[in-house]
Amino acid sequence: MIHKISVNTRSHVEFIDITGKVRDIIADSGVISGICYIYVPHTTAAVMINEHADPDVVEDIAAHLDLMVPQRGNYRHSEGNSTAHIKASIIGESKTVFIEYGEPALGTWQGIFFCEFDGPRRREIWVKVDGEK
C-alpha cells in the first residue's frame, strides 16, 4: 500500500521536514524490521536526508544550489523552470530508509525533507513500507 503525504508549499524554494509524518506511517504499518521507500512524483521537487537539528543547514543547501544553478541562465525549457528541474535532479526523487525496532533508522541529526523548487504548489510524497511485523 502506498501512503500519500500532502504538502502545500508557500515559497518558490522550500524545505519541509517530513520526518514525523514518515515516522507515523511506519508506526501505523506495524513493521518492526524492513524498508521504507519515500518517493516524490514531481519533476521540480525532490526528497533528501540531511541534518534537521540546525535550520541553517537547509538554508545553506538552498543557497549553494542557487549558486550552482542560477535562476538566470541560458536555459532552453520554455516554461521558465529549468532551474527547478535541474535542482530536483541533483537532489533526487527518492530515498530508502531502513526500519529497525519499528523506527526509521536515521542518524542522530538526520531528518527527511521534501524539497520544493518550483512553488508555491500542492505536492505529494508517496511512502511505501515493507517488512516484518
Disulfide bonds with the S-S distance in Angstrom:
none
